[in-house]
């Protein structure tokens, strides 16, 4: 089983910065989803920024969600040097 989402930040250009249960931080690009069904609502940047981590994945207020396996397997790791230092 792939790691699950514990924290998410919506970034510019429809990208999500996601921290997973294995402590990895990865970037997932949502732009390829924006032309499909329920995901069209994510085109509204203010709405896109309402992304939340819930039950191991990323969700939005109108119940859009993305499979956590997709988020992990199709995302790009953030190099450790670029990650914020913990306090």
mmCIF file as gemmi writes it, N, C-alpha and C atoms, coordinates in Angstrom:
data_model
loop_
_atom_site.group_PDB
_atom_site.id
_atom_site.type_symbol
_atom_site.label_atom_id
_atom_site.label_alt_id
_atom_site.label_comp_id
_atom_site.label_asym_id
_atom_site.label_entity_id
_atom_site.label_seq_id
_atom_site.pdbx_PDB_ins_code
_atom_site.Cartn_x
_atom_site.Cartn_y
_atom_site.Cartn_z
_atom_site.occupancy
_atom_site.B_iso_or_equiv
_atom_site.pdbx_formal_charge
_atom_site.auth_seq_id
_atom_site.auth_asym_id
_atom_site.pdbx_PDB_model_num
ATOM 1 N N . UNK Axp A 1 ? 0.846 -1.18 0 1 0 ? 1 A 1
ATOM 2 C CA . UNK Axp A 1 ? 0 0 0 1 0 ? 1 A 1
ATOM 3 C C . UNK Axp A 1 ? 0.892 1.245 0 1 0 ? 1 A 1
ATOM 4 N N . UNK Axp A 2 ? 0.517 2.208 -0.803 1 0 ? 2 A 1
ATOM 5 C CA . UNK Axp A 2 ? 1.252 3.467 -0.871 1 0 ? 2 A 1
ATOM 6 C C . UNK Axp A 2 ? 0.911 4.344 0.333 1 0 ? 2 A 1
ATOM 7 N N . UNK Axp A 3 ? 1.788 5.291 0.651 1 0 ? 3 A 1
ATOM 8 C CA . UNK Axp A 3 ? 1.518 6.214 1.759 1 0 ? 3 A 1
ATOM 9 C C . UNK Axp A 3 ? 0.238 7.02 1.525 1 0 ? 3 A 1
ATOM 10 N N . UNK Axp A 4 ? -0.324 7.522 2.595 1 0 ? 4 A 1
ATOM 11 C CA . UNK Axp A 4 ? -1.539 8.337 2.541 1 0 ? 4 A 1
ATOM 12 C C . UNK Axp A 4 ? -1.202 9.786 2.873 1 0 ? 4 A 1
ATOM 13 N N . UNK Axp A 5 ? -2.121 10.666 2.525 1 0 ? 5 A 1
ATOM 14 C CA . UNK Axp A 5 ? -1.944 12.107 2.707 1 0 ? 5 A 1
ATOM 15 C C . UNK Axp A 5 ? -2.175 12.483 4.169 1 0 ? 5 A 1
ATOM 16 N N . UNK Axp A 6 ? -1.262 13.299 4.71 1 0 ? 6 A 1
ATOM 17 C CA . UNK Axp A 6 ? -1.471 13.837 6.056 1 0 ? 6 A 1
ATOM 18 C C . UNK Axp A 6 ? -1.619 15.357 6.042 1 0 ? 6 A 1
ATOM 19 N N . UNK Axp A 7 ? -1.092 16.018 5.004 1 0 ? 7 A 1
ATOM 20 C CA . UNK Axp A 7 ? -1.174 17.476 4.926 1 0 ? 7 A 1
ATOM 21 C C . UNK Axp A 7 ? -1.109 17.886 3.461 1 0 ? 7 A 1
ATOM 22 N N . UNK Axp A 8 ? -1.844 18.942 3.115 1 0 ? 8 A 1
ATOM 23 C CA . UNK Axp A 8 ? -1.818 19.436 1.734 1 0 ? 8 A 1
ATOM 24 C C . UNK Axp A 8 ? -1.862 20.957 1.725 1 0 ? 8 A 1
ATOM 25 N N . UNK Axp A 9 ? -1.14 21.549 0.786 1 0 ? 9 A 1
ATOM 26 C CA . UNK Axp A 9 ? -1.195 22.983 0.504 1 0 ? 9 A 1
ATOM 27 C C . UNK Axp A 9 ? -1.443 23.155 -0.984 1 0 ? 9 A 1
ATOM 28 N N . UNK Axp A 10 ? -2.467 23.935 -1.328 1 0 ? 10 A 1
ATOM 29 C CA . UNK Axp A 10 ? -2.715 24.253 -2.732 1 0 ? 10 A 1
ATOM 30 C C . UNK Axp A 10 ? -1.753 25.355 -3.146 1 0 ? 10 A 1
ATOM 31 N N . UNK Axp A 11 ? -1.073 25.145 -4.244 1 0 ? 11 A 1
ATOM 32 C CA . UNK Axp A 11 ? -0.086 26.092 -4.762 1 0 ? 11 A 1
ATOM 33 C C . UNK Axp A 11 ? -0.569 26.676 -6.083 1 0 ? 11 A 1
ATOM 34 N N . UNK Axp A 12 ? 0.191 27.611 -6.625 1 0 ? 12 A 1
ATOM 35 C CA . UNK Axp A 12 ? -0.14 28.209 -7.92 1 0 ? 12 A 1
ATOM 36 C C . UNK Axp A 12 ? -0.115 27.153 -9.021 1 0 ? 12 A 1
ATOM 37 N N . UNK Axp A 13 ? -0.788 27.484 -10.12 1 0 ? 13 A 1
ATOM 38 C CA . UNK Axp A 13 ? -0.793 26.654 -11.331 1 0 ? 13 A 1
ATOM 39 C C . UNK Axp A 13 ? -1.383 25.265 -11.08 1 0 ? 13 A 1
ATOM 40 N N . UNK Axp A 14 ? -2.372 25.19 -10.194 1 0 ? 14 A 1
ATOM 41 C CA . UNK Axp A 14 ? -3.111 23.951 -9.91 1 0 ? 14 A 1
ATOM 42 C C . UNK Axp A 14 ? -2.222 22.814 -9.421 1 0 ? 14 A 1
ATOM 43 N N . UNK Axp A 15 ? -1.253 23.161 -8.62 1 0 ? 15 A 1
ATOM 44 C CA . UNK Axp A 15 ? -0.372 22.154 -8.033 1 0 ? 15 A 1
ATOM 45 C C . UNK Axp A 15 ? -0.677 22.013 -6.539 1 0 ? 15 A 1
ATOM 46 N N . UNK Axp A 16 ? -0.541 20.79 -6.062 1 0 ? 16 A 1
ATOM 47 C CA . UNK Axp A 16 ? -0.713 20.494 -4.647 1 0 ? 16 A 1
ATOM 48 C C . UNK Axp A 16 ? 0.624 20.074 -4.058 1 0 ? 16 A 1
ATOM 49 N N . UNK Axp A 17 ? 0.981 20.655 -2.93 1 0 ? 17 A 1
ATOM 50 C CA . UNK Axp A 17 ? 2.15 20.218 -2.174 1 0 ? 17 A 1
ATOM 51 C C . UNK Axp A 17 ? 1.621 19.311 -1.069 1 0 ? 17 A 1
ATOM 52 N N . UNK Axp A 18 ? 2.023 18.061 -1.105 1 0 ? 18 A 1
ATOM 53 C CA . UNK Axp A 18 ? 1.426 17.045 -0.241 1 0 ? 18 A 1
ATOM 54 C C . UNK Axp A 18 ? 2.486 16.387 0.638 1 0 ? 18 A 1
ATOM 55 N N . UNK Axp A 19 ? 2.175 16.278 1.926 1 0 ? 19 A 1
ATOM 56 C CA . UNK Axp A 19 ? 3.01 15.479 2.82 1 0 ? 19 A 1
ATOM 57 C C . UNK Axp A 19 ? 2.292 14.157 3.052 1 0 ? 19 A 1
ATOM 58 N N . UNK Axp A 20 ? 3.036 13.07 2.914 1 0 ? 20 A 1
ATOM 59 C CA . UNK Axp A 20 ? 2.48 11.729 3.055 1 0 ? 20 A 1
ATOM 60 C C . UNK Axp A 20 ? 2.88 11.109 4.394 1 0 ? 20 A 1
ATOM 61 N N . UNK Axp A 21 ? 2.248 9.992 4.722 1 0 ? 21 A 1
ATOM 62 C CA . UNK Axp A 21 ? 2.501 9.32 5.998 1 0 ? 21 A 1
ATOM 63 C C . UNK Axp A 21 ? 3.939 8.838 6.148 1 0 ? 21 A 1
ATOM 64 N N . UNK Axp A 22 ? 4.671 8.697 5.06 1 0 ? 22 A 1
ATOM 65 C CA . UNK Axp A 22 ? 6.083 8.3 5.134 1 0 ? 22 A 1
ATOM 66 C C . UNK Axp A 22 ? 7.004 9.515 5.254 1 0 ? 22 A 1
ATOM 67 N N . UNK Axp A 23 ? 6.423 10.694 5.495 1 0 ? 23 A 1
ATOM 68 C CA . UNK Axp A 23 ? 7.114 11.979 5.664 1 0 ? 23 A 1
ATOM 69 C C . UNK Axp A 23 ? 7.614 12.596 4.36 1 0 ? 23 A 1
ATOM 70 N N . UNK Axp A 24 ? 7.406 11.93 3.225 1 0 ? 24 A 1
ATOM 71 C CA . UNK Axp A 24 ? 7.791 12.526 1.947 1 0 ? 24 A 1
ATOM 72 C C . UNK Axp A 24 ? 6.903 13.72 1.643 1 0 ? 24 A 1
ATOM 73 N N . UNK Axp A 25 ? 7.483 14.719 1.004 1 0 ? 25 A 1
ATOM 74 C CA . UNK Axp A 25 ? 6.725 15.847 0.473 1 0 ? 25 A 1
ATOM 75 C C . UNK Axp A 25 ? 6.843 15.764 -1.038 1 0 ? 25 A 1
ATOM 76 N N . UNK Axp A 26 ? 5.683 15.808 -1.697 1 0 ? 26 A 1
ATOM 77 C CA . UNK Axp A 26 ? 5.65 15.636 -3.147 1 0 ? 26 A 1
ATOM 78 C C . UNK Axp A 26 ? 4.712 16.673 -3.752 1 0 ? 26 A 1
ATOM 79 N N . UNK Axp A 27 ? 4.9 16.955 -5.049 1 0 ? 27 A 1
ATOM 80 C CA . UNK Axp A 27 ? 4.058 17.903 -5.78 1 0 ? 27 A 1
ATOM 81 C C . UNK Axp A 27 ? 3.222 17.135 -6.799 1 0 ? 27 A 1
ATOM 82 N N . UNK Axp A 28 ? 1.905 17.349 -6.738 1 0 ? 28 A 1
ATOM 83 C CA . UNK Axp A 28 ? 0.983 16.744 -7.699 1 0 ? 28 A 1
ATOM 84 C C . UNK Axp A 28 ? 0.363 17.862 -8.531 1 0 ? 28 A 1
ATOM 85 N N . UNK Axp A 29 ? 0.403 17.72 -9.843 1 0 ? 29 A 1
ATOM 86 C CA . UNK Axp A 29 ? -0.147 18.704 -10.776 1 0 ? 29 A 1
ATOM 87 C C . UNK Axp A 29 ? -1.563 18.287 -11.16 1 0 ? 29 A 1
ATOM 88 N N . UNK Axp A 30 ? -2.555 19.079 -10.766 1 0 ? 30 A 1
ATOM 89 C CA . UNK Axp A 30 ? -3.961 18.772 -11.038 1 0 ? 30 A 1
ATOM 90 C C . UNK Axp A 30 ? -4.441 19.272 -12.398 1 0 ? 30 A 1
ATOM 91 N N . UNK Axp A 31 ? -3.612 19.986 -13.138 1 0 ? 31 A 1
ATOM 92 C CA . UNK Axp A 31 ? -4.078 20.64 -14.366 1 0 ? 31 A 1
ATOM 93 C C . UNK Axp A 31 ? -4.656 19.66 -15.384 1 0 ? 31 A 1
ATOM 94 N N . UNK Axp A 32 ? -4.188 18.43 -15.407 1 0 ? 32 A 1
ATOM 95 C CA . UNK Axp A 32 ? -4.716 17.458 -16.375 1 0 ? 32 A 1
ATOM 96 C C . UNK Axp A 32 ? -6.133 16.999 -16.029 1 0 ? 32 A 1
ATOM 97 N N . UNK Axp A 33 ? -6.608 17.277 -14.837 1 0 ? 33 A 1
ATOM 98 C CA . UNK Axp A 33 ? -7.949 16.865 -14.408 1 0 ? 33 A 1
ATOM 99 C C . UNK Axp A 33 ? -9.021 17.908 -14.695 1 0 ? 33 A 1
ATOM 100 N N . UNK Axp A 34 ? -8.628 19.133 -14.975 1 0 ? 34 A 1
ATOM 101 C CA . UNK Axp A 34 ? -9.553 20.265 -14.971 1 0 ? 34 A 1
ATOM 102 C C . UNK Axp A 34 ? -10.613 20.239 -16.063 1 0 ? 34 A 1
ATOM 103 N N . UNK Axp A 35 ? -10.467 19.401 -17.063 1 0 ? 35 A 1
ATOM 104 C CA . UNK Axp A 35 ? -11.456 19.314 -18.14 1 0 ? 35 A 1
ATOM 105 C C . UNK Axp A 35 ? -12.464 18.188 -17.923 1 0 ? 35 A 1
ATOM 106 N N . UNK Axp A 36 ? -12.37 17.493 -16.813 1 0 ? 36 A 1
ATOM 107 C CA . UNK Axp A 36 ? -13.194 16.314 -16.596 1 0 ? 36 A 1
ATOM 108 C C . UNK Axp A 36 ? -14.233 16.513 -15.499 1 0 ? 36 A 1
ATOM 109 N N . UNK Axp A 37 ? -15.508 16.328 -15.871 1 0 ? 37 A 1
ATOM 110 C CA . UNK Axp A 37 ? -16.629 16.249 -14.945 1 0 ? 37 A 1
ATOM 111 C C . UNK Axp A 37 ? -16.533 17.111 -13.706 1 0 ? 37 A 1
ATOM 112 N N . UNK Axp A 38 ? -16.569 16.46 -12.554 1 0 ? 38 A 1
ATOM 113 C CA . UNK Axp A 38 ? -16.611 17.174 -11.278 1 0 ? 38 A 1
ATOM 114 C C . UNK Axp A 38 ? -15.365 18 -11.016 1 0 ? 38 A 1
ATOM 115 N N . UNK Axp A 39 ? -14.269 17.679 -11.682 1 0 ? 39 A 1
ATOM 116 C CA . UNK Axp A 39 ? -13.024 18.419 -11.451 1 0 ? 39 A 1
ATOM 117 C C . UNK Axp A 39 ? -13.007 19.785 -12.138 1 0 ? 39 A 1
ATOM 118 N N . UNK Axp A 40 ? -13.954 20.057 -13.036 1 0 ? 40 A 1
ATOM 119 C CA . UNK Axp A 40 ? -13.999 21.363 -13.703 1 0 ? 40 A 1
ATOM 120 C C . UNK Axp A 40 ? -14.145 22.499 -12.698 1 0 ? 40 A 1
ATOM 121 N N . UNK Axp A 41 ? -14.802 22.243 -11.591 1 0 ? 41 A 1
ATOM 122 C CA . UNK Axp A 41 ? -14.977 23.264 -10.552 1 0 ? 41 A 1
ATOM 123 C C . UNK Axp A 41 ? -13.632 23.718 -9.967 1 0 ? 41 A 1
ATOM 124 N N . UNK Axp A 42 ? -12.619 22.863 -10.062 1 0 ? 42 A 1
ATOM 125 C CA . UNK Axp A 42 ? -11.298 23.209 -9.53 1 0 ? 42 A 1
ATOM 126 C C . UNK Axp A 42 ? -10.609 24.297 -10.345 1 0 ? 42 A 1
ATOM 127 N N . UNK Axp A 43 ? -11.129 24.621 -11.517 1 0 ? 43 A 1
ATOM 128 C CA . UNK Axp A 43 ? -10.563 25.716 -12.324 1 0 ? 43 A 1
ATOM 129 C C . UNK Axp A 43 ? -10.63 27.046 -11.583 1 0 ? 43 A 1
ATOM 130 N N . UNK Axp A 44 ? -11.626 27.193 -10.728 1 0 ? 44 A 1
ATOM 131 C CA . UNK Axp A 44 ? -11.752 28.398 -9.903 1 0 ? 44 A 1
ATOM 132 C C . UNK Axp A 44 ? -10.641 28.337 -8.853 1 0 ? 44 A 1
ATOM 133 N N . UNK Axp A 45 ? -9.651 29.208 -8.996 1 0 ? 45 A 1
ATOM 134 C CA . UNK Axp A 45 ? -8.472 29.133 -8.125 1 0 ? 45 A 1
ATOM 135 C C . UNK Axp A 45 ? -8.816 29.292 -6.645 1 0 ? 45 A 1
ATOM 136 N N . UNK Axp A 46 ? -9.803 30.133 -6.336 1 0 ? 46 A 1
ATOM 137 C CA . UNK Axp A 46 ? -10.203 30.296 -4.932 1 0 ? 46 A 1
ATOM 138 C C . UNK Axp A 46 ? -10.763 28.979 -4.388 1 0 ? 46 A 1
ATOM 139 N N . UNK Axp A 47 ? -11.542 28.295 -5.209 1 0 ? 47 A 1
ATOM 140 C CA . UNK Axp A 47 ? -12.084 26.998 -4.798 1 0 ? 47 A 1
ATOM 141 C C . UNK Axp A 47 ? -10.968 25.951 -4.709 1 0 ? 47 A 1
ATOM 142 N N . UNK Axp A 48 ? -10.071 25.943 -5.686 1 0 ? 48 A 1
ATOM 143 C CA . UNK Axp A 48 ? -8.951 24.994 -5.685 1 0 ? 48 A 1
ATOM 144 C C . UNK Axp A 48 ? -8.16 25.094 -4.381 1 0 ? 48 A 1
ATOM 145 N N . UNK Axp A 49 ? -7.99 26.314 -3.888 1 0 ? 49 A 1
ATOM 146 C CA . UNK Axp A 49 ? -7.201 26.54 -2.669 1 0 ? 49 A 1
ATOM 147 C C . UNK Axp A 49 ? -7.891 26.034 -1.398 1 0 ? 49 A 1
ATOM 148 N N . UNK Axp A 50 ? -9.115 25.56 -1.518 1 0 ? 50 A 1
ATOM 149 C CA . UNK Axp A 50 ? -9.829 24.991 -0.368 1 0 ? 50 A 1
ATOM 150 C C . UNK Axp A 50 ? -9.515 23.509 -0.163 1 0 ? 50 A 1
ATOM 151 N N . UNK Axp A 51 ? -8.521 22.998 -0.858 1 0 ? 51 A 1
ATOM 152 C CA . UNK Axp A 51 ? -8.123 21.593 -0.71 1 0 ? 51 A 1
ATOM 153 C C . UNK Axp A 51 ? -7.769 21.296 0.745 1 0 ? 51 A 1
ATOM 154 N N . UNK Axp A 52 ? -8.199 20.131 1.214 1 0 ? 52 A 1
ATOM 155 C CA . UNK Axp A 52 ? -7.928 19.688 2.59 1 0 ? 52 A 1
ATOM 156 C C . UNK Axp A 52 ? -7.492 18.225 2.568 1 0 ? 52 A 1
ATOM 157 N N . UNK Axp A 53 ? -6.678 17.857 3.536 1 0 ? 53 A 1
ATOM 158 C CA . UNK Axp A 53 ? -6.358 16.447 3.756 1 0 ? 53 A 1
ATOM 159 C C . UNK Axp A 53 ? -7.476 15.85 4.607 1 0 ? 53 A 1
ATOM 160 N N . UNK Axp A 54 ? -8.031 14.732 4.152 1 0 ? 54 A 1
ATOM 161 C CA . UNK Axp A 54 ? -9.128 14.083 4.874 1 0 ? 54 A 1
ATOM 162 C C . UNK Axp A 54 ? -9.118 12.591 4.553 1 0 ? 54 A 1
ATOM 163 N N . UNK Axp A 55 ? -9.132 11.774 5.573 1 0 ? 55 A 1
ATOM 164 C CA . UNK Axp A 55 ? -9.152 10.317 5.409 1 0 ? 55 A 1
ATOM 165 C C . UNK Axp A 55 ? -8.065 9.798 4.471 1 0 ? 55 A 1
ATOM 166 N N . UNK Axp A 56 ? -6.882 10.384 4.543 1 0 ? 56 A 1
ATOM 167 C CA . UNK Axp A 56 ? -5.751 9.883 3.782 1 0 ? 56 A 1
ATOM 168 C C . UNK Axp A 56 ? -5.651 10.339 2.352 1 0 ? 56 A 1
ATOM 169 N N . UNK Axp A 57 ? -6.511 11.279 1.956 1 0 ? 57 A 1
ATOM 170 C CA . UNK Axp A 57 ? -6.45 11.788 0.59 1 0 ? 57 A 1
ATOM 171 C C . UNK Axp A 57 ? -6.687 13.292 0.597 1 0 ? 57 A 1
ATOM 172 N N . UNK Axp A 58 ? -6.846 13.872 -0.595 1 0 ? 58 A 1
ATOM 173 C CA . UNK Axp A 58 ? -7.138 15.298 -0.736 1 0 ? 58 A 1
ATOM 174 C C . UNK Axp A 58 ? -8.582 15.433 -1.189 1 0 ? 58 A 1
ATOM 175 N N . UNK Axp A 59 ? -9.318 16.33 -0.522 1 0 ? 59 A 1
ATOM 176 C CA . UNK Axp A 59 ? -10.715 16.569 -0.872 1 0 ? 59 A 1
ATOM 177 C C . UNK Axp A 59 ? -10.985 18.067 -0.957 1 0 ? 59 A 1
ATOM 178 N N . UNK Axp A 60 ? -12.13 18.395 -1.575 1 0 ? 60 A 1
ATOM 179 C CA . UNK Axp A 60 ? -12.619 19.77 -1.661 1 0 ? 60 A 1
ATOM 180 C C . UNK Axp A 60 ? -14.043 19.802 -1.122 1 0 ? 60 A 1
ATOM 181 N N . UNK Axp A 61 ? -14.586 20.998 -0.842 1 0 ? 61 A 1
ATOM 182 C CA . UNK Axp A 61 ? -15.897 21.112 -0.19 1 0 ? 61 A 1
ATOM 183 C C . UNK Axp A 61 ? -17.053 20.405 -0.904 1 0 ? 61 A 1
ATOM 184 N N . UNK Axp A 62 ? -17.031 20.347 -2.225 1 0 ? 62 A 1
ATOM 185 C CA . UNK Axp A 62 ? -18.131 19.703 -2.948 1 0 ? 62 A 1
ATOM 186 C C . UNK Axp A 62 ? -17.835 18.237 -3.253 1 0 ? 62 A 1
ATOM 187 N N . UNK Axp A 63 ? -17.003 17.637 -2.419 1 0 ? 63 A 1
ATOM 188 C CA . UNK Axp A 63 ? -16.725 16.206 -2.398 1 0 ? 63 A 1
ATOM 189 C C . UNK Axp A 63 ? -15.857 15.686 -3.541 1 0 ? 63 A 1
ATOM 190 N N . UNK Axp A 64 ? -15.176 16.572 -4.267 1 0 ? 64 A 1
ATOM 191 C CA . UNK Axp A 64 ? -14.184 16.074 -5.201 1 0 ? 64 A 1
ATOM 192 C C . UNK Axp A 64 ? -13.049 15.479 -4.375 1 0 ? 64 A 1
ATOM 193 N N . UNK Axp A 65 ? -12.485 14.404 -4.853 1 0 ? 65 A 1
ATOM 194 C CA . UNK Axp A 65 ? -11.297 13.844 -4.217 1 0 ? 65 A 1
ATOM 195 C C . UNK Axp A 65 ? -10.466 13.124 -5.271 1 0 ? 65 A 1
ATOM 196 N N . UNK Axp A 66 ? -9.23 12.845 -4.919 1 0 ? 66 A 1
ATOM 197 C CA . UNK Axp A 66 ? -8.312 12.166 -5.824 1 0 ? 66 A 1
ATOM 198 C C . UNK Axp A 66 ? -7.764 10.961 -5.077 1 0 ? 66 A 1
ATOM 199 N N . UNK Axp A 67 ? -7.731 9.832 -5.738 1 0 ? 67 A 1
ATOM 200 C CA . UNK Axp A 67 ? -7.227 8.597 -5.144 1 0 ? 67 A 1
ATOM 201 C C . UNK Axp A 67 ? -5.836 8.833 -4.557 1 0 ? 67 A 1
ATOM 202 N N . UNK Axp A 68 ? -5.614 8.454 -3.301 1 0 ? 68 A 1
ATOM 203 C CA . UNK Axp A 68 ? -4.302 8.682 -2.697 1 0 ? 68 A 1
ATOM 204 C C . UNK Axp A 68 ? -3.171 7.957 -3.424 1 0 ? 68 A 1
ATOM 205 N N . UNK Axp A 69 ? -3.455 6.811 -4.032 1 0 ? 69 A 1
ATOM 206 C CA . UNK Axp A 69 ? -2.427 6.117 -4.812 1 0 ? 69 A 1
ATOM 207 C C . UNK Axp A 69 ? -2.018 6.954 -6.017 1 0 ? 69 A 1
ATOM 208 N N . UNK Axp A 70 ? -2.996 7.564 -6.686 1 0 ? 70 A 1
ATOM 209 C CA . UNK Axp A 70 ? -2.705 8.447 -7.818 1 0 ? 70 A 1
ATOM 210 C C . UNK Axp A 70 ? -1.873 9.634 -7.356 1 0 ? 70 A 1
ATOM 211 N N . UNK Axp A 71 ? -2.261 10.232 -6.242 1 0 ? 71 A 1
ATOM 212 C CA . UNK Axp A 71 ? -1.516 11.383 -5.723 1 0 ? 71 A 1
ATOM 213 C C . UNK Axp A 71 ? -0.06 11.032 -5.462 1 0 ? 71 A 1
ATOM 214 N N . UNK Axp A 72 ? 0.181 9.849 -4.948 1 0 ? 72 A 1
ATOM 215 C CA . UNK Axp A 72 ? 1.554 9.454 -4.635 1 0 ? 72 A 1
ATOM 216 C C . UNK Axp A 72 ? 2.323 9.042 -5.893 1 0 ? 72 A 1
ATOM 217 N N . UNK Axp A 73 ? 1.743 8.166 -6.679 1 0 ? 73 A 1
ATOM 218 C CA . UNK Axp A 73 ? 2.461 7.607 -7.829 1 0 ? 73 A 1
ATOM 219 C C . UNK Axp A 73 ? 2.678 8.611 -8.953 1 0 ? 73 A 1
ATOM 220 N N . UNK Axp A 74 ? 1.772 9.576 -9.096 1 0 ? 74 A 1
ATOM 221 C CA . UNK Axp A 74 ? 1.875 10.554 -10.186 1 0 ? 74 A 1
ATOM 222 C C . UNK Axp A 74 ? 2.435 11.898 -9.733 1 0 ? 74 A 1
ATOM 223 N N . UNK Axp A 75 ? 2.995 11.952 -8.553 1 0 ? 75 A 1
ATOM 224 C CA . UNK Axp A 75 ? 3.563 13.204 -8.048 1 0 ? 75 A 1
ATOM 225 C C . UNK Axp A 75 ? 5.084 13.165 -8.138 1 0 ? 75 A 1
ATOM 226 N N . UNK Axp A 76 ? 5.667 14.331 -7.948 1 0 ? 76 A 1
ATOM 227 C CA . UNK Axp A 76 ? 7.117 14.493 -8.048 1 0 ? 76 A 1
ATOM 228 C C . UNK Axp A 76 ? 7.668 14.79 -6.654 1 0 ? 76 A 1
ATOM 229 N N . UNK Axp A 77 ? 8.683 14.049 -6.221 1 0 ? 77 A 1
ATOM 230 C CA . UNK Axp A 77 ? 9.262 14.319 -4.894 1 0 ? 77 A 1
ATOM 231 C C . UNK Axp A 77 ? 9.92 15.692 -4.831 1 0 ? 77 A 1
ATOM 232 N N . UNK Axp A 78 ? 9.752 16.357 -3.702 1 0 ? 78 A 1
ATOM 233 C CA . UNK Axp A 78 ? 10.457 17.615 -3.446 1 0 ? 78 A 1
ATOM 234 C C . UNK Axp A 78 ? 11.808 17.234 -2.855 1 0 ? 78 A 1
ATOM 235 N N . UNK Axp A 79 ? 12.908 17.701 -3.452 1 0 ? 79 A 1
ATOM 236 C CA . UNK Axp A 79 ? 14.227 17.367 -2.895 1 0 ? 79 A 1
ATOM 237 C C . UNK Axp A 79 ? 14.332 17.806 -1.435 1 0 ? 79 A 1
ATOM 238 N N . UNK Axp A 80 ? 14.994 17.017 -0.626 1 0 ? 80 A 1
ATOM 239 C CA . UNK Axp A 80 ? 15.125 17.311 0.808 1 0 ? 80 A 1
ATOM 240 C C . UNK Axp A 80 ? 15.695 18.703 1.04 1 0 ? 80 A 1
ATOM 241 N N . UNK Axp A 81 ? 16.644 19.128 0.228 1 0 ? 81 A 1
ATOM 242 C CA . UNK Axp A 81 ? 17.257 20.455 0.392 1 0 ? 81 A 1
ATOM 243 C C . UNK Axp A 81 ? 16.243 21.577 0.206 1 0 ? 81 A 1
ATOM 244 N N . UNK Axp A 82 ? 15.159 21.321 -0.551 1 0 ? 82 A 1
ATOM 245 C CA . UNK Axp A 82 ? 14.148 22.345 -0.808 1 0 ? 82 A 1
ATOM 246 C C . UNK Axp A 82 ? 13.022 22.325 0.22 1 0 ? 82 A 1
ATOM 247 N N . UNK Axp A 83 ? 12.998 21.335 1.094 1 0 ? 83 A 1
ATOM 248 C CA . UNK Axp A 83 ? 11.941 21.228 2.088 1 0 ? 83 A 1
ATOM 249 C C . UNK Axp A 83 ? 12.234 22.147 3.262 1 0 ? 83 A 1
ATOM 250 N N . UNK Axp A 84 ? 11.173 22.69 3.879 1 0 ? 84 A 1
ATOM 251 C CA . UNK Axp A 84 ? 11.383 23.565 5.037 1 0 ? 84 A 1
ATOM 252 C C . UNK Axp A 84 ? 11.988 22.795 6.205 1 0 ? 84 A 1
ATOM 253 N N . UNK Axp A 85 ? 12.802 23.468 6.98 1 0 ? 85 A 1
ATOM 254 C CA . UNK Axp A 85 ? 13.392 22.852 8.165 1 0 ? 85 A 1
ATOM 255 C C . UNK Axp A 85 ? 12.37 22.836 9.284 1 0 ? 85 A 1
ATOM 256 N N . UNK Axp A 86 ? 12.289 21.736 10.015 1 0 ? 86 A 1
ATOM 257 C CA . UNK Axp A 86 ? 11.364 21.681 11.146 1 0 ? 86 A 1
ATOM 258 C C . UNK Axp A 86 ? 11.982 22.406 12.331 1 0 ? 86 A 1
ATOM 259 N N . UNK Axp A 87 ? 11.119 22.941 13.177 1 0 ? 87 A 1
ATOM 260 C CA . UNK Axp A 87 ? 11.592 23.713 14.339 1 0 ? 87 A 1
ATOM 261 C C . UNK Axp A 87 ? 12.075 22.821 15.441 1 0 ? 87 A 1
